[in-house]
Amino acid sequence: MTADHQEIWLLTHWYPSKDDKREEKSEHKMQAHRAGRSLVLEGLPSDNGSYMFARLVENDNEDIYSGTWYESSDPHGPFGGAQYSGAGQLMMDKSGNKLSGMWAGAGYDREAKEMRIYSGKWELKKLPKEA
């Protein structure tokens, strides 16, 4: 991968609703920073105050990326600014413009009244450069 500090990606991730009864999604525009095999994505300022950060490393197989993520949810949303973190793995498509995969992270199961590991889909799409 080559360095390009103007890359903006759209990260979409799906997660269980607060009552675990349905799937919801969240989107974050992310500034990409590349160094060697590392791809670091940091959320751009959002209207709702949420924040996302992901640090991925390209594996020996150049189509697989593994790493960690951190999210601070919307302070006024259903999760009240809760902070989450976990791991993820994604595959790059042939165009080099889309990563798809899964995330995993711990969260509180309100029905069982205990912590558990949740997982969900992840997708990152490189956005076209603005003129």
N, C-alpha and C positions, 0 to 999 in steps of 0.2 A: 504494500500500500504506500502511496505517496502522501506527503504532508500537504494538506489543504485546509488552512485555518478559516475558510469561508463556508465550510460545509454545515448545513443545518439539516437535522433529521427530525422526523416526527415519530415519537415513541408512543405507541398505543399499547396499553396493557389491560387485560381483563381480570377481574377479581370478584370474589363473592360479595354480595350486598351485606349490609350490617346484620341482617337477620339470617344470612347464609341461604336464603331461599331462591335467589336469582343471581345472574351474572351481570355485572356492570362493567363499564370501561372508562378509562381515563386517558387523556392525551396530553403530551408535553412536547413543545418544540425544544430541541436540544442542540447546543453548539458542540460540534465534534472537534476533538483534538487528537492528533495522531502522532505517535512516536514509535518507530520500529514496529513491533507487533502489537502494540497497545492502542486501543481505541477508547478514549475517555469522552463521555457525553455528559454535559452539564445543562440542566434546564435553564432556559431563558426566563426572565421575569414573567410571571403569569398574572392575569387579572384577579384570580381567586386566592393568590398567596401560597399555592402549593409549589412544591419543589421536587425535582427528581435528579438523581446522579447515578451514572453507571460506569463502571470500569471493566472493560473487556480485554481479553488477550486472544489473539489469533493462535489457534493450536497448530501443531505440525501440519495437519490437514488444513490447508488454507481456506476452507469453506466453513470451519467450525470456530465459534467464538465462545469463550467461557469467562465468567467473572462474577462480580458482585454489584449490587444496587442498593440505593438508599432513597427513601421517599418521605417527605413531610406532606401530609395530606392537607387539603383545603381547611383552613382554620374555622370556617363557617359551615362546612359540609357535615355529612352524617358521622364522619369519624373524628370531627373536632380537632384537626391538626395533629392527629396521632402520627407517630414516626414508625416507619417500618424499614426493614433491611433483609437482604437474603442473597441468594445465588441464582444464576441463570445460565442458560446455554442456548445459543442461536446458530442458525445456518445461513450463510450468505447465498443469495441467488446468483445465477450466472452473470447478470448485468453488473453486480457489485453495488446495486442501489437499494437492496432490501434484505434485512435480516429477520428471520422468523424463528421462534422457539418457545421455550417455557421458562418461567421463573418459579422459585420456591422461597417461602419465608414463613416465619412463625407468626401466629396471631391468636387472639383469644376467641374461642368457640363459646358464644353466649348460651347456647342450648345445653352443651355439656359442662359449661362453667369451668373450662380448663384450657390451657394452651394446646395448640396443635400446629402441624405444618400444613400450610395451604400451598396450592400451586395454581398456575394459570398461564394463559397464552401471552406472548410478547411479540410485538412486531415493530420494527424500525424501518422507515422509508426515507431515503435521501430526498430532500425537497429541491426543486430546481432553483438555480441561482437567480436572485432578483436582479433585474436590469438596472 
